[in-house]
């Protein structure tokens, strides 16, 4: 005798969300001003991680914001490595330019610009804390 029929009546029906609806929720979440939990309550979305899954699939949520064990596999890790190496080169070049700019400014003003900036920041922070 099959008792599964009686059990299935107790189970709530699965809710289907259209792709358009999911994208709308993701856009609303990414605009800010409303939390994932508030969106779940607002639209009656079941499941604790549905909105997060939708953000991973349809939104701009970076894969690297998640711990490694929860991160989906990258499509092309070598491509990502090349992108990061390029960003690193750009950042290193920028630092060299800023260092040279500070060096020239110090020479032209005959003063240590970084010390002056640090002193000014310290004063402004001190005034804000009062």
C-alpha positions as CSV (number, residue, x, y, z in Angstrom):
1,X,0.0,0.0,0.0
2,X,1.3,3.4,-0.9
3,X,1.0,6.1,1.8
4,X,2.9,8.8,-0.2
5,X,-0.4,10.4,-1.3
6,X,-1.3,11.3,2.2
7,X,2.1,12.9,2.9
8,X,2.1,15.0,-0.3
9,X,-1.1,16.7,0.8
10,X,0.8,18.1,3.9
11,X,3.6,19.5,1.8
12,X,3.1,23.1,0.7
13,X,3.2,23.5,-3.1
14,X,6.4,24.7,-4.7
15,X,6.3,28.3,-5.8
16,X,7.5,29.2,-9.3
17,X,9.1,32.6,-9.9
18,X,9.5,33.9,-13.5
19,X,12.9,35.0,-14.7
20,X,11.6,38.5,-15.2
21,X,10.4,38.6,-11.5
22,X,13.8,37.3,-10.3
23,X,15.6,40.0,-12.3
24,X,13.3,42.7,-10.9
25,X,14.0,41.6,-7.3
26,X,17.7,41.5,-8.0
27,X,17.6,45.1,-9.5
28,X,15.7,46.3,-6.4
29,X,18.2,44.7,-4.1
30,X,21.2,46.1,-5.9
31,X,19.8,49.6,-6.0
32,X,20.0,49.4,-2.2
33,X,17.7,50.7,0.5
34,X,16.1,47.3,1.1
35,X,17.6,44.1,2.6
36,X,17.3,40.6,1.3
37,X,15.0,39.6,4.2
38,X,12.8,42.6,3.6
39,X,12.5,41.7,-0.1
40,X,11.6,38.1,0.9
41,X,8.8,39.4,3.2
42,X,7.6,42.0,0.6
43,X,7.2,39.5,-2.2
44,X,6.5,36.3,-0.1
45,X,9.6,34.6,-1.4
46,X,10.2,31.3,0.3
47,X,13.6,29.9,1.1
48,X,16.4,31.6,3.0
49,X,18.8,31.9,0.0
50,X,16.6,32.4,-3.0
51,X,17.4,36.1,-3.4
52,X,21.1,35.4,-3.0
53,X,21.0,32.7,-5.6
54,X,19.2,35.1,-8.0
55,X,21.8,37.8,-7.3
56,X,24.6,35.3,-8.3
57,X,22.8,34.4,-11.5
58,X,21.3,37.7,-12.7
59,X,23.0,40.4,-10.7
60,X,26.4,42.0,-10.4
61,X,27.3,40.2,-7.2
62,X,31.0,39.2,-7.6
63,X,31.9,35.5,-7.3
64,X,34.7,36.4,-5.0
65,X,32.5,37.9,-2.3
66,X,31.7,34.4,-1.1
67,X,33.8,32.0,0.8
68,X,35.7,29.5,-1.4
69,X,33.6,26.5,-0.4
70,X,30.3,28.3,-1.5
71,X,31.8,30.0,-4.6
72,X,30.6,28.6,-7.9
73,X,33.3,27.3,-10.2
74,X,34.7,29.9,-12.5
75,X,34.3,29.4,-16.2
76,X,37.9,30.4,-17.1
77,X,40.2,30.7,-14.1
78,X,43.2,31.6,-16.4
79,X,41.3,34.5,-17.8
80,X,40.5,35.7,-14.2
81,X,44.2,35.4,-13.3
82,X,45.2,37.5,-16.4
83,X,42.6,40.1,-15.4
84,X,44.0,40.3,-11.9
85,X,47.6,40.5,-13.1
86,X,46.7,43.4,-15.4
87,X,45.0,45.2,-12.5
88,X,48.0,44.6,-10.3
89,X,50.3,46.1,-13.0
90,X,48.1,49.1,-13.3
91,X,48.0,49.6,-9.6
92,X,51.8,49.3,-9.3
93,X,52.3,51.9,-12.1
94,X,49.8,54.2,-10.4
95,X,51.8,54.0,-7.1
96,X,55.0,54.8,-9.0
97,X,53.4,57.9,-10.5
98,X,52.1,59.0,-7.1
99,X,55.5,58.5,-5.5
100,X,57.2,60.5,-8.2
101,X,54.5,63.3,-7.9
102,X,55.1,63.4,-4.1
103,X,58.9,63.5,-4.7
104,X,58.6,66.4,-7.1
105,X,56.1,68.3,-4.9
106,X,58.4,67.9,-1.9
107,X,61.4,69.2,-3.9
108,X,59.4,72.2,-5.3
109,X,57.9,73.2,-2.0
110,X,60.9,72.3,0.1
111,X,58.6,70.4,2.5
112,X,57.4,66.9,3.3
113,X,53.9,66.9,1.8
114,X,52.9,63.6,3.3
115,X,53.7,64.8,6.9
116,X,51.6,67.9,6.3
117,X,48.7,65.8,5.0
118,X,48.9,63.4,7.9
119,X,48.9,66.3,10.4
120,X,45.9,67.8,8.7
121,X,44.0,64.5,8.7
122,X,44.9,64.0,12.4
123,X,43.6,67.5,13.3
124,X,40.3,67.0,11.4
125,X,39.8,63.6,13.0
126,X,40.5,65.0,16.4
127,X,37.9,67.8,15.8
128,X,35.3,65.3,14.6
129,X,35.7,63.2,17.8
130,X,35.0,66.2,20.1
